[in-house]
Amino acid sequence: MKISRQYFISLAALILIWPVALFAQSQLRVEGQLTMVLDGQSIFEIDGSRNLKGSIIIAPRSGREIEISFAKSARADSKAQAERFLDLIGLIIKAENDERVVLSILTPSDSPWEGSDYGVSLELIVQLPEKMRIEGDLRFMSVNIRGPFGGVSLETSYSPITVAGIRGPVDITTSYSPLSLTEIEGSIKARTRYGSIEASDIVVSLGSALFNTINGAISLSDIQGPVEAYTSYSAIQANDIEAAEGSIVFRTSYSPIAIEDVSGELICETSFSPISMSGVALTHGQSKVETSYSPIDAEIERMESGQLLIYNNYNNINLLLPSDISSHLIASVDAGGRIHAANLPVKPIYLDITRLEGTLGDGLSRIELKVSGVGTIEIEGQ
């Protein structure tokens, strides 16, 4: 029996088309709007779904009205199934008491799209009167808030969060996602897990600014007030920080710390990675800089009082000081290391190969440098 070439071509086309047809899905999108006139309420709360992806944008508006635009989307095996998915997503806004309005995003706890390749999502654009405080508990949905608003308190999971233009306290917790904060006036608690943190243009009027991630880079700039930043296995970068009478604390591990133009009491700690500092003004307290097996390069622009402790293991300390500094100086290295000082009017108290002790000016502050293991201490005036 002879089979024509055309038969094979038709069979190949059928094999290619059949899987595509089998997995084709229907997609629906439904849009709508909710509104509510406030009667003195000052807090807007989002009670989010635990199994719905999407995005929330919150922006200010004038007047006393809340306006919420929404778009529900579903991709499913059929149009009827997609319609059923959309029907399972509910939105309710109501005044809970005299100060609070709650937007509830409702889905079944055992939603039929969970654990499947169906695509179900919700997009929200929320317009609120200025200066309202925003609170929320949600998961998976990205959040973008642009004030001016009177404060933000969010607890989420797997949600990237961007917050700007807040005049009040900010308290944010998420996980596995980045945080971005800018134009904030108030205290800050920003926590994530395995996500990066970026913050800039911050004025801490009360309290402090705390940034904490388990494993993610932290980048900070233009901050007035006390700052604490904690991470691990990722870098910390900071510039233009004025802590006044407060402290600046940077702690990580196995990653570098790089700071520029900071003022206050300073704590920098890492391991197996370099620390570089320039334009540093130490105004009070006990400042400490420590790493191991990597160099420390520190430029102190001003030191008014207090103490500076710089410790390293098996690597070098390079310290640049103002030539008119007033300090009691102690530098020591283990056997095999060396100490060198240049362009500084040191009045020696004790001097040998591995130890230098002396005074600079009136000796009002205290600087202690120590290398454990073989390493070099270079001290230079400018």
Number of C-alpha atoms within 10 A of each C-alpha: 3 4 7 8 8 9 10 11 10 10 11 11 11 11 10 10 11 10 10 10 9 9 10 12 17 16 18 18 15 13 12 10 13 14 14 14 12 19 13 11 17 17 19 21 20 17 16 20 20 20 20 22 17 18 19 17 17 19 17 18 17 10 11 15 15 20 17 20 15 19 15 20 21 23 23 23 14 14 15 12 18 23 19 14 24 21 12 12 19 13 14 11 18 13 17 12 10 12 13 20 22 18 19 17 18 17 19 12 10 9 14 13 17 13 8 8 9 18 17 23 21 21 18 20 17 20 18 25 21 17 19 21 25 22 20 19 16 22 21 22 25 20 20 17 21 16 24 22 23 20 24 24 18 20 16 23 20 19 24 22 23 18 21 21 20 25 22 21 22 24 18 21 20 25 21 18 20 23 26 17 22 21 20 27 23 21 24 26 17 24 23 27 19 18 22 25 25 19 24 21 18 25 22 20 17 14 15 21 26 17 25 22 27 19 20 24 22 26 20 23 20 19 25 23 25 26 25 16 24 23 27 20 17 20 23 26 18 23 21 19 25 22 21 17 13 20 24 23 18 24 21 26 19 16 20 22 26 19 23 18 19 27 28 25 26 24 19 23 22 25 22 18 20 22 25 17 22 17 17 23 19 24 22 21 16 18 21 18 20 22 26 22 16 20 22 25 18 23 22 21 19 17 24 14 17 17 21 24 16 22 21 27 22 19 22 27 25 17 19 20 18 16 17 14 22 20 23 21 21 20 22 23 25 18 12 11 20 20 21 13 15 13 12 17 15 18 14 13 12 10 14 10 14 18 17 20 18 18 21 20 17 11 16 16 20 19 22 16 23 23 25 17 16 16 23 24 24 18 19 17 17 13
